């Protein structure tokens, strides 16, 4: 396809105007005027902004089934009283439908790839396969009972995930290892998982210092911060995405920067659960890579990356009383290239020749909230809504266009997810009575 005479975010994350030519799923040209030739469909409109596809760096996509379930509770009670009992009743089919609905929501907000930590990973991978999106998938492991890694049902699922899905769908799916958190695992288990990931050259996905309670209880229990604990266990010897990082210390930041760990910033979830505000400006100054994530729909309550970028930008300006912080180009980079790097994907995340054509097309005209625009990138971060995404493209394939999902039946997905959520809610009500 050929995007003719459009605005686009260049590989330097500066606003450009010109042509973008795609062939074989790869960007072949991005500049003032594409060379003549047959590029297939030509999309010619000056009032479009082509962005690198967003990467949701931390998600629990099947939790669309729990959207709004457990409102008003802090993280520990929310998990113990609401989430875990609901999840115990979920089946692989439930996870498939919940995942497909969540993927649809992400596609509609310009997401071309996401990183997920959950169970029934094969069902999530099936939804990824059907939809055409990209994903890094991991089975979140816990070991509060002190058992060995090899005795864990979750680790069996991890091995199954790697055997059946790592590199599948032309590399669209990447399998990763995962430890849920410091407080849900014991040291021997964590060390074994770290060794497993290192031996495979696999990435690791963790939750890290999401709440003050988690952070301070680790200090009291171990005499170290969760970051120091995971480093001592060898977790950071692999590529790591650390979700949240709300209550990390300056020393923790130095460790994360030195180890190349990417912090997945989830501002909406952290605010909604009352967990706090991650020190993103200080992390960036310390050299920590920061990407953006939505977390699950149960604690957000959506998977809207356009909204997440907006909140991430204004939040830190307000908290630090500095309007120069988190400029729009930096936020857009966090929402795309930084997330791609966190996933270990070196061939995407920017509008750059030679990179995969993973793109989000934002419609600028005909929108009252987008006109007139004095600053197009500012409009993309501060004014645009998910509904302004006209097209989402992964590997050069159009997956979403003008409100339609082109690879699956959204009505069927919504029906399956609604039926699953209703059934589980009935079962829980019956158990309570």
ZAROKE-108548 format. One record per residue (C-alpha): residue number from 1; residue in one letter; z, y, x. Coordinates in Angstrom, 1 decimal. Layout:
BEGIN
{NUM,"a",{Z,Y,X}}
...
END
This chain:
BEGIN
{1,"x",{0.0,0.0,0.0}}
{2,"x",{-0.5,3.6,1.0}}
{3,"x",{1.9,6.4,0.2}}
{4,"x",{-0.2,9.6,0.4}}
{5,"x",{1.2,13.1,0.9}}
{6,"x",{4.9,12.3,0.3}}
{7,"x",{8.1,13.5,1.7}}
{8,"x",{9.8,10.8,3.8}}
{9,"x",{12.9,10.4,6.0}}
{10,"x",{11.5,9.9,9.5}}
{11,"x",{12.8,7.5,12.1}}
{12,"x",{14.9,10.4,13.5}}
{13,"x",{16.4,10.9,10.0}}
{14,"x",{14.7,14.3,9.7}}
{15,"x",{12.6,15.2,6.7}}
{16,"x",{8.9,14.7,7.2}}
{17,"x",{5.8,15.0,5.0}}
{18,"x",{2.7,12.9,5.3}}
{19,"x",{1.5,9.3,4.8}}
{20,"x",{3.1,5.9,5.1}}
{21,"x",{0.8,2.9,5.3}}
{22,"x",{2.0,-0.7,4.8}}
{23,"x",{0.2,-3.9,5.5}}
{24,"x",{1.6,-7.5,5.6}}
{25,"x",{5.1,-6.3,4.6}}
{26,"x",{5.3,-4.0,7.7}}
{27,"x",{5.0,-0.2,8.1}}
{28,"x",{1.8,0.3,10.2}}
{29,"x",{1.7,4.0,10.1}}
{30,"x",{4.0,7.0,9.3}}
{31,"x",{2.7,10.4,10.1}}
{32,"x",{0.6,13.3,9.0}}
{33,"x",{-2.5,11.4,7.9}}
{34,"x",{-3.0,7.6,7.8}}
{35,"x",{-6.2,6.3,9.3}}
{36,"x",{-9.0,5.4,7.0}}
{37,"x",{-9.2,1.9,5.7}}
{38,"x",{-8.4,-0.3,2.8}}
{39,"x",{-4.6,-0.1,2.3}}
{40,"x",{-4.6,-1.5,-1.2}}
{41,"x",{-2.7,0.5,-3.8}}
{42,"x",{-2.5,4.2,-3.1}}
{43,"x",{0.5,6.0,-4.4}}
{44,"x",{-0.4,9.7,-4.1}}
{45,"x",{2.2,12.2,-5.2}}
{46,"x",{3.7,15.2,-3.4}}
{47,"x",{6.9,15.1,-5.4}}
{48,"x",{8.2,11.8,-4.0}}
{49,"x",{10.8,11.1,-1.3}}
{50,"x",{10.4,7.8,0.5}}
{51,"x",{13.7,6.6,2.0}}
{52,"x",{14.6,3.5,4.1}}
{53,"x",{16.0,1.0,1.6}}
{54,"x",{19.7,1.2,1.2}}
{55,"x",{21.9,-1.5,2.6}}
{56,"x",{25.1,-2.3,0.7}}
{57,"x",{27.3,-3.4,3.7}}
{58,"x",{30.1,-4.8,1.6}}
{59,"x",{29.9,-6.4,-1.8}}
{60,"x",{31.1,-9.3,-3.9}}
{61,"x",{28.1,-9.4,-6.1}}
{62,"x",{29.2,-12.1,-8.6}}
{63,"x",{32.1,-9.8,-9.6}}
{64,"x",{29.8,-8.1,-12.0}}
{65,"x",{31.4,-10.7,-14.4}}
{66,"x",{34.7,-8.9,-13.9}}
{67,"x",{33.4,-5.3,-14.3}}
{68,"x",{36.4,-3.3,-15.5}}
{69,"x",{38.7,-6.3,-15.6}}
{70,"x",{42.2,-5.5,-14.4}}
{71,"x",{42.2,-1.7,-14.7}}
{72,"x",{45.1,0.4,-13.4}}
{73,"x",{46.5,-2.1,-10.9}}
{74,"x",{47.0,-1.8,-7.1}}
{75,"x",{45.1,-4.2,-4.9}}
{76,"x",{47.7,-6.9,-4.5}}
{77,"x",{48.6,-7.1,-8.3}}
{78,"x",{44.9,-6.7,-9.2}}
{79,"x",{44.0,-9.8,-7.1}}
{80,"x",{47.0,-12.0,-8.0}}
{81,"x",{47.3,-11.2,-11.8}}
{82,"x",{43.7,-10.7,-12.8}}
{83,"x",{41.0,-11.5,-10.3}}
{84,"x",{42.1,-14.9,-8.8}}
{85,"x",{42.9,-16.5,-12.3}}
{86,"x",{39.4,-15.4,-13.5}}
{87,"x",{37.6,-16.6,-10.4}}
{88,"x",{39.3,-20.0,-10.6}}
{89,"x",{37.3,-20.6,-13.8}}
{90,"x",{33.9,-19.6,-12.5}}
{91,"x",{31.2,-22.1,-12.0}}
{92,"x",{28.1,-22.0,-9.8}}
{93,"x",{26.0,-21.1,-12.8}}
{94,"x",{28.3,-18.3,-13.7}}
{95,"x",{28.0,-17.0,-10.1}}
{96,"x",{24.2,-17.2,-10.3}}
{97,"x",{24.0,-15.0,-13.4}}
{98,"x",{26.6,-12.6,-12.2}}
{99,"x",{24.7,-12.3,-8.9}}
{100,"x",{21.4,-11.7,-10.5}}
{101,"x",{22.7,-8.9,-12.7}}
{102,"x",{24.4,-7.3,-9.6}}
{103,"x",{21.2,-7.6,-7.6}}
{104,"x",{19.3,-5.9,-10.5}}
{105,"x",{21.8,-3.0,-10.4}}
{106,"x",{21.4,-2.7,-6.7}}
{107,"x",{17.6,-2.8,-6.8}}
{108,"x",{17.7,0.0,-9.4}}
{109,"x",{19.6,2.2,-7.0}}
{110,"x",{17.3,1.6,-4.0}}
{111,"x",{19.1,-1.3,-2.3}}
{112,"x",{16.9,-3.7,-0.4}}
{113,"x",{19.7,-5.7,1.3}}
{114,"x",{23.4,-6.4,0.9}}
{115,"x",{26.2,-8.2,2.7}}
{116,"x",{28.4,-10.4,0.5}}
{117,"x",{31.6,-12.4,0.8}}
{118,"x",{32.3,-14.9,-2.0}}
{119,"x",{32.3,-18.5,-3.2}}
{120,"x",{29.5,-20.7,-4.6}}
{121,"x",{27.3,-19.2,-1.9}}
{122,"x",{24.3,-21.4,-2.8}}
{123,"x",{24.2,-19.9,-6.2}}
{124,"x",{24.2,-16.4,-4.7}}
{125,"x",{21.4,-17.4,-2.4}}
{126,"x",{19.4,-18.8,-5.3}}
{127,"x",{19.6,-15.4,-7.0}}
{128,"x",{18.5,-13.7,-3.8}}
{129,"x",{15.6,-16.1,-3.5}}
{130,"x",{14.4,-15.3,-7.0}}
{131,"x",{14.8,-11.6,-6.8}}
{132,"x",{13.2,-10.9,-3.5}}
{133,"x",{16.1,-8.8,-2.1}}
{134,"x",{17.6,-9.5,1.4}}
{135,"x",{21.2,-10.5,1.9}}
{136,"x",{23.8,-11.6,4.5}}
{137,"x",{26.0,-14.2,2.7}}
{138,"x",{29.4,-15.5,3.7}}
{139,"x",{32.0,-17.7,2.1}}
{140,"x",{35.3,-15.8,2.2}}
{141,"x",{37.9,-18.2,3.7}}
{142,"x",{41.7,-18.2,3.2}}
{143,"x",{44.3,-20.4,4.7}}
{144,"x",{47.8,-19.3,3.5}}
{145,"x",{48.9,-22.9,3.5}}
{146,"x",{48.5,-23.3,7.2}}
{147,"x",{45.8,-26.0,7.1}}
{148,"x",{43.2,-26.6,9.8}}
{149,"x",{39.7,-25.1,9.4}}
{150,"x",{38.0,-28.5,9.1}}
{151,"x",{40.3,-29.4,6.2}}
{152,"x",{39.2,-26.3,4.2}}
{153,"x",{36.9,-26.7,1.2}}
{154,"x",{35.7,-23.2,1.9}}
{155,"x",{34.7,-24.1,5.4}}
{156,"x",{32.7,-27.1,4.1}}
{157,"x",{30.9,-24.6,1.9}}
{158,"x",{30.3,-22.4,5.0}}
{159,"x",{28.7,-25.3,6.9}}
{160,"x",{26.6,-26.1,3.9}}
{161,"x",{25.5,-22.4,3.7}}
{162,"x",{24.4,-22.4,7.3}}
{163,"x",{22.6,-25.8,7.0}}
{164,"x",{20.7,-24.9,3.8}}
{165,"x",{20.2,-21.2,3.8}}
{166,"x",{20.5,-19.5,7.2}}
{167,"x",{17.1,-17.9,7.9}}
{168,"x",{15.7,-19.0,4.5}}
{169,"x",{13.1,-17.1,2.5}}
{170,"x",{11.3,-15.9,5.6}}
{171,"x",{14.5,-14.6,7.1}}
{172,"x",{15.6,-12.6,4.0}}
{173,"x",{18.8,-14.6,3.9}}
{174,"x",{21.2,-14.7,6.9}}
{175,"x",{24.4,-16.8,6.8}}
{176,"x",{27.6,-15.5,8.2}}
{177,"x",{31.2,-16.6,8.7}}
{178,"x",{34.1,-14.9,7.0}}
{179,"x",{37.8,-14.6,7.0}}
{180,"x",{39.0,-12.9,3.9}}
{181,"x",{41.8,-10.9,5.6}}
{182,"x",{44.8,-11.1,8.0}}
{183,"x",{47.3,-11.6,5.2}}
{184,"x",{45.5,-14.5,3.6}}
{185,"x",{45.1,-16.6,6.8}}
{186,"x",{47.1,-18.1,9.7}}
{187,"x",{46.3,-17.7,13.4}}
{188,"x",{45.1,-21.1,14.2}}
{189,"x",{42.6,-21.0,11.3}}
{190,"x",{41.3,-17.6,12.4}}
{191,"x",{40.9,-18.7,16.0}}
{192,"x",{38.9,-21.8,14.9}}
{193,"x",{36.7,-19.7,12.7}}
{194,"x",{36.1,-17.2,15.6}}
{195,"x",{35.1,-20.1,17.8}}
{196,"x",{32.7,-21.5,15.2}}
{197,"x",{30.9,-18.1,14.7}}
{198,"x",{30.7,-17.5,18.5}}
{199,"x",{29.2,-21.0,19.1}}
{200,"x",{26.6,-20.4,16.4}}
{201,"x",{25.9,-16.8,17.4}}
{202,"x",{26.7,-15.8,13.8}}
{203,"x",{28.1,-12.6,12.4}}
{204,"x",{31.5,-12.4,10.7}}
{205,"x",{32.5,-10.5,7.6}}
{206,"x",{36.2,-9.5,7.1}}
{207,"x",{38.5,-7.2,5.1}}
{208,"x",{40.5,-5.0,7.5}}
{209,"x",{43.5,-2.6,6.8}}
{210,"x",{42.4,-1.9,3.2}}
{211,"x",{45.9,-0.9,2.1}}
{212,"x",{48.9,0.6,3.9}}
{213,"x",{51.0,-2.4,2.7}}
{214,"x",{48.6,-4.8,4.4}}
{215,"x",{48.6,-2.8,7.6}}
{216,"x",{52.4,-2.2,7.8}}
{217,"x",{53.3,-5.8,6.8}}
{218,"x",{51.1,-7.1,9.6}}
{219,"x",{52.9,-4.8,12.1}}
{220,"x",{56.3,-6.1,10.8}}
{221,"x",{55.2,-9.7,10.8}}
{222,"x",{53.2,-9.9,14.0}}
{223,"x",{54.1,-6.8,16.0}}
{224,"x",{50.4,-5.9,16.0}}
{225,"x",{47.9,-4.2,13.7}}
{226,"x",{45.4,-6.3,11.8}}
{227,"x",{42.7,-5.0,14.2}}
{228,"x",{44.7,-6.0,17.3}}
{229,"x",{45.4,-9.4,15.7}}
{230,"x",{41.8,-10.1,15.0}}
{231,"x",{40.8,-9.1,18.5}}
{232,"x",{43.4,-11.4,20.0}}
{233,"x",{42.1,-14.2,17.9}}
{234,"x",{38.6,-13.7,19.2}}
{235,"x",{37.0,-12.5,16.0}}
{236,"x",{35.4,-9.5,17.7}}
{237,"x",{33.5,-11.6,20.2}}
{238,"x",{30.9,-11.9,17.5}}
{239,"x",{29.0,-9.3,15.5}}
{240,"x",{31.5,-8.1,12.8}}
{241,"x",{31.4,-6.1,9.7}}
{242,"x",{34.9,-4.9,8.8}}
{243,"x",{35.3,-3.7,5.2}}
{244,"x",{37.4,-0.7,4.3}}
{245,"x",{39.3,0.2,7.5}}
{246,"x",{41.4,2.7,5.5}}
{247,"x",{44.6,2.6,7.5}}
{248,"x",{43.5,1.9,11.0}}
{249,"x",{45.1,3.7,14.0}}
{250,"x",{43.5,5.6,16.8}}
{251,"x",{44.0,2.5,19.0}}
{252,"x",{42.3,0.4,16.4}}
{253,"x",{39.3,2.8,16.4}}
{254,"x",{39.0,2.4,20.2}}
{255,"x",{39.0,-1.4,19.8}}
{256,"x",{36.4,-1.3,17.0}}
{257,"x",{34.2,1.1,19.1}}
{258,"x",{34.5,-1.0,22.2}}
{259,"x",{33.7,-4.2,20.4}}
{260,"x",{30.8,-2.8,18.4}}
{261,"x",{32.4,-3.6,15.1}}
{262,"x",{30.8,-1.8,12.1}}
{263,"x",{33.2,-0.4,9.5}}
{264,"x",{31.9,-0.8,5.9}}
{265,"x",{33.1,2.3,4.1}}
{266,"x",{33.7,1.7,0.4}}
{267,"x",{35.0,5.1,-0.9}}
{268,"x",{34.8,4.5,-4.6}}
{269,"x",{36.7,1.2,-4.5}}
{270,"x",{39.4,2.6,-2.2}}
{271,"x",{39.9,5.6,-4.5}}
{272,"x",{39.9,3.6,-7.7}}
{273,"x",{42.5,1.1,-6.4}}
{274,"x",{44.6,3.8,-4.9}}
{275,"x",{44.2,2.4,-1.4}}
{276,"x",{43.5,5.7,0.3}}
{277,"x",{40.7,7.3,2.2}}
{278,"x",{39.2,5.8,5.4}}
{279,"x",{39.2,8.2,8.4}}
{280,"x",{35.4,8.2,8.7}}
{281,"x",{34.9,11.5,10.6}}
{282,"x",{37.5,10.3,13.2}}
{283,"x",{35.8,6.9,13.4}}
{284,"x",{32.4,8.5,14.0}}
{285,"x",{33.8,10.7,16.8}}
{286,"x",{35.5,7.6,18.3}}
{287,"x",{32.1,5.9,18.4}}
{288,"x",{32.7,3.4,15.6}}
{289,"x",{29.6,2.5,13.7}}
{290,"x",{30.0,3.2,9.9}}
{291,"x",{28.0,1.8,7.1}}
{292,"x",{28.4,2.2,3.3}}
{293,"x",{29.4,-0.5,0.7}}
{294,"x",{30.2,-0.6,-2.9}}
{295,"x",{32.7,-3.4,-2.9}}
{296,"x",{32.6,-5.5,-6.1}}
{297,"x",{31.9,-4.2,-9.6}}
{298,"x",{35.4,-5.1,-10.6}}
{299,"x",{36.9,-2.4,-8.3}}
{300,"x",{34.2,0.2,-8.4}}
{301,"x",{32.9,-0.3,-11.3}}
{302,"x",{29.3,-0.3,-10.3}}
{303,"x",{27.0,-1.2,-7.4}}
{304,"x",{25.2,2.1,-7.3}}
{305,"x",{24.6,3.1,-3.7}}
{306,"x",{23.2,6.5,-4.6}}
{307,"x",{26.6,7.3,-6.1}}
{308,"x",{28.4,5.8,-3.1}}
{309,"x",{26.4,8.1,-0.7}}
{310,"x",{27.3,11.1,-2.8}}
{311,"x",{31.0,10.3,-2.9}}
{312,"x",{31.1,9.4,0.8}}
{313,"x",{29.7,12.8,1.7}}
{314,"x",{31.9,15.1,-0.5}}
{315,"x",{35.1,13.1,-0.1}}
{316,"x",{35.5,13.7,3.6}}
{317,"x",{34.6,17.4,3.4}}
{318,"x",{37.3,17.9,0.8}}
{319,"x",{40.0,15.8,2.5}}
{320,"x",{39.4,17.5,5.8}}
{321,"x",{38.6,20.9,4.4}}
{322,"x",{35.4,21.1,6.4}}
{323,"x",{32.1,21.6,4.7}}
{324,"x",{30.2,20.7,7.9}}
{325,"x",{31.4,17.1,8.0}}
{326,"x",{29.3,14.1,6.9}}
{327,"x",{25.9,15.9,6.8}}
{328,"x",{23.2,14.5,4.5}}
{329,"x",{21.1,12.9,7.2}}
{330,"x",{24.2,11.1,8.6}}
{331,"x",{25.1,9.8,5.2}}
{332,"x",{21.6,8.5,4.6}}
{333,"x",{21.7,6.8,8.0}}
{334,"x",{25.0,5.2,7.1}}
{335,"x",{23.5,4.0,3.8}}
{336,"x",{20.5,2.4,5.5}}
{337,"x",{20.1,2.0,9.3}}
{338,"x",{23.8,1.5,10.1}}
{339,"x",{24.0,-1.2,7.4}}
{340,"x",{20.9,-3.0,8.7}}
{341,"x",{22.4,-3.0,12.2}}
{342,"x",{25.6,-4.4,10.8}}
{343,"x",{23.6,-7.2,9.4}}
{344,"x",{22.0,-8.0,12.7}}
{345,"x",{18.6,-6.9,11.4}}
{346,"x",{16.7,-5.0,14.1}}
{347,"x",{13.4,-4.7,12.3}}
{348,"x",{14.5,-2.6,9.3}}
{349,"x",{16.6,0.4,8.2}}
{350,"x",{14.2,3.2,9.0}}
{351,"x",{10.7,4.5,8.0}}
{352,"x",{9.2,3.5,11.3}}
{353,"x",{5.9,1.8,12.4}}
{354,"x",{6.6,-1.8,13.2}}
{355,"x",{9.6,-2.0,10.9}}
{356,"x",{9.6,-4.0,7.7}}
{357,"x",{8.6,-2.0,4.6}}
{358,"x",{12.0,-1.9,3.0}}
{359,"x",{11.8,1.3,1.1}}
{360,"x",{13.3,3.3,-1.8}}
{361,"x",{11.1,5.8,-3.6}}
{362,"x",{12.9,8.8,-5.2}}
{363,"x",{11.1,10.7,-7.9}}
{364,"x",{11.8,14.5,-7.4}}
{365,"x",{9.8,16.0,-10.3}}
{366,"x",{10.5,16.0,-14.0}}
{367,"x",{14.3,15.8,-13.5}}
{368,"x",{16.4,18.8,-14.6}}
{369,"x",{19.1,18.0,-12.1}}
{370,"x",{16.6,17.9,-9.2}}
{371,"x",{14.8,21.2,-9.8}}
{372,"x",{14.3,23.6,-8.3}}
{373,"x",{15.2,22.0,-4.9}}
{374,"x",{15.9,24.2,-1.8}}
{375,"x",{17.0,21.3,0.3}}
{376,"x",{15.3,17.9,-0.4}}
{377,"x",{17.7,15.7,1.6}}
{378,"x",{20.7,17.6,0.0}}
{379,"x",{19.1,16.8,-3.4}}
{380,"x",{18.9,13.2,-2.4}}
{381,"x",{22.6,13.0,-1.6}}
{382,"x",{24.2,15.5,-3.9}}
{383,"x",{21.9,15.7,-7.0}}
{384,"x",{20.0,12.4,-7.3}}
{385,"x",{21.1,9.6,-9.6}}
{386,"x",{20.2,5.9,-9.5}}
{387,"x",{17.9,6.5,-12.4}}
{388,"x",{15.7,8.7,-10.1}}
{389,"x",{14.8,5.7,-8.0}}
{390,"x",{11.2,5.0,-9.1}}
{391,"x",{10.5,2.0,-6.8}}
{392,"x",{12.3,-0.4,-4.5}}
{393,"x",{10.3,-2.3,-2.0}}
{394,"x",{11.4,-5.2,0.3}}
{395,"x",{9.1,-6.7,2.9}}
{396,"x",{6.3,-4.7,1.3}}
{397,"x",{6.8,-6.3,-2.1}}
{398,"x",{7.6,-4.1,-5.0}}
{399,"x",{10.7,-5.6,-6.7}}
{400,"x",{11.6,-2.8,-9.1}}
{401,"x",{9.3,-0.1,-10.5}}
{402,"x",{9.8,2.5,-13.3}}
{403,"x",{12.8,0.7,-14.8}}
{404,"x",{11.2,-2.8,-14.7}}
{405,"x",{12.3,-5.7,-12.5}}
{406,"x",{9.2,-7.5,-11.4}}
{407,"x",{10.5,-10.8,-10.1}}
{408,"x",{12.9,-12.0,-12.8}}
{409,"x",{13.7,-11.5,-16.5}}
{410,"x",{16.6,-9.0,-16.7}}
{411,"x",{17.3,-9.9,-20.4}}
{412,"x",{17.8,-13.5,-19.5}}
{413,"x",{20.1,-12.5,-16.6}}
{414,"x",{22.2,-10.2,-18.7}}
{415,"x",{22.5,-12.9,-21.4}}
{416,"x",{23.7,-15.5,-18.9}}
{417,"x",{26.2,-13.1,-17.4}}
{418,"x",{27.6,-12.0,-20.7}}
{419,"x",{28.0,-15.5,-21.9}}
{420,"x",{29.8,-16.5,-18.7}}
{421,"x",{32.2,-13.6,-18.8}}
{422,"x",{33.0,-14.1,-22.5}}
{423,"x",{33.7,-17.8,-22.0}}
{424,"x",{36.1,-17.2,-19.1}}
{425,"x",{37.9,-14.5,-21.0}}
{426,"x",{38.4,-16.8,-24.0}}
{427,"x",{39.7,-19.6,-21.7}}
{428,"x",{42.2,-17.2,-20.1}}
{429,"x",{43.4,-15.9,-23.5}}
{430,"x",{43.8,-19.6,-24.6}}
{431,"x",{45.8,-20.4,-21.4}}
{432,"x",{48.1,-17.4,-22.0}}
{433,"x",{48.9,-18.5,-25.6}}
END
